[in-house]
Amino acid sequence: MKLYGIKNCDTVKKARKFLEEAGIDYVFHDYKKDGVDTVKLAAFVDDFGWEVVLNKRGTTWRKLDEEIQDSVTSAASAIAVMADNSSMIKRPIVECETKNFIGFDPVAWEMALELGELK
């Protein structure tokens, strides 16, 4: 299992704590330290849709020039903006053996754990 995010993100901290308390081994990929793989980012966009992967609620998005915001109209343009601004990628994204997850929802993760999907 691989967890993608940013080390200092509160939601990522909660997700990591959940996995550690559940005794689940994972590899952490920190976008700030390890970079963003655009091929992997494109796969996440294929999985979840660019509108879900692109975090428009954060301050990084709000601080972007309106011209850049208006240019994000497709998966390709969203990937380009996220590749340049990793803080705009919704966090965390978890890659599991059979299913991927985006965002941290403790109830959904608990159910996935019980179903054996979170491994």
C-alpha positions in Angstrom: 0.0 0.0 0.0 1.2 3.5 -0.8 -0.2 6.7 0.7 0.3 9.9 -1.2 0.1 13.3 0.4 2.0 16.1 2.2 3.6 15.3 5.6 2.3 18.4 7.3 -1.3 18.1 6.1 -3.7 17.5 9.0 -5.9 15.1 7.0 -2.8 13.1 6.0 -1.7 12.9 9.6 -5.1 11.5 10.6 -4.9 9.0 7.8 -1.4 7.9 8.7 -2.5 7.5 12.4 -5.5 5.4 11.3 -3.3 3.1 9.3 -0.7 2.8 12.0 -3.3 2.1 14.7 -4.8 -0.6 12.4 -1.3 -2.2 12.1 -1.2 -1.6 8.3 2.1 -1.2 6.7 2.4 1.4 4.0 4.9 3.5 2.1 4.4 7.3 2.3 5.0 9.4 -0.7 5.4 13.1 0.2 4.7 15.3 -2.8 6.8 18.1 -1.3 9.8 15.8 -0.8 9.4 13.1 -3.4 7.8 15.2 -6.2 4.8 14.5 -8.3 4.8 11.8 -11.0 2.5 13.1 -13.8 1.9 9.5 -15.0 0.7 8.5 -11.6 -1.3 11.7 -11.3 -3.0 10.9 -14.7 -3.9 7.5 -13.3 -5.5 9.0 -10.3 -7.4 11.4 -12.5 -8.6 8.4 -14.6 -9.7 6.7 -11.3 -11.5 9.5 -9.6 -12.0 12.3 -12.2 -10.0 15.5 -12.4 -12.7 17.4 -10.6 -12.2 15.2 -7.5 -8.4 15.1 -7.6 -8.0 18.8 -8.0 -8.6 20.5 -4.7 -10.2 23.8 -5.3 -11.0 24.4 -1.6 -7.5 25.1 -0.5 -5.6 28.3 -0.3 -3.2 27.3 -3.1 -6.1 27.3 -5.6 -7.5 30.5 -4.3 -4.2 32.2 -4.6 -3.8 31.3 -8.3 -4.3 33.9 -10.9 -7.9 33.9 -12.1 -6.6 33.4 -15.7 -4.9 30.1 -14.6 -8.0 29.0 -12.7 -10.2 29.7 -15.8 -7.8 27.7 -18.0 -8.5 24.5 -16.0 -11.2 22.9 -18.1 -10.0 19.4 -18.7 -8.0 16.5 -17.3 -4.9 17.6 -19.1 -5.0 21.2 -17.9 -5.8 20.0 -14.3 -2.9 17.6 -14.3 -0.5 20.4 -15.6 -1.6 22.8 -12.8 -1.4 20.0 -10.1 2.0 19.0 -11.3 3.2 22.6 -10.8 1.3 23.0 -7.5 1.3 19.7 -5.5 -0.7 21.4 -2.7 -3.7 21.3 -5.0 -3.9 17.5 -5.1 -6.6 16.2 -2.9 -5.1 14.4 0.1 -4.5 11.7 0.9 -4.7 9.3 -2.0 -4.1 5.6 -1.1 -3.1 3.0 -3.6 -4.2 -0.5 -2.4 -4.0 -3.9 -4.0 -7.6 -3.9 -5.3 -8.9 -0.4 -4.9 -7.7 3.2 -4.5 -9.1 5.7 -2.0 -9.1 9.5 -2.1 -9.6 11.7 1.0 -9.8 10.4 4.5 -13.2 9.2 5.8 -12.7 7.1 8.9 -16.0 5.4 8.6 -15.4 4.4 5.0 -11.9 3.4 5.8 -13.1 1.2 8.7 -15.6 -0.5 6.3 -12.9 -1.0 3.7 -10.6 -2.5 6.4 -13.3 -4.9 7.4 -13.9 -5.9 3.7 -10.1 -6.4 3.2 -9.9 -3.6 0.6 -7.6 -1.4 2.6 -4.4 -3.4 2.3 
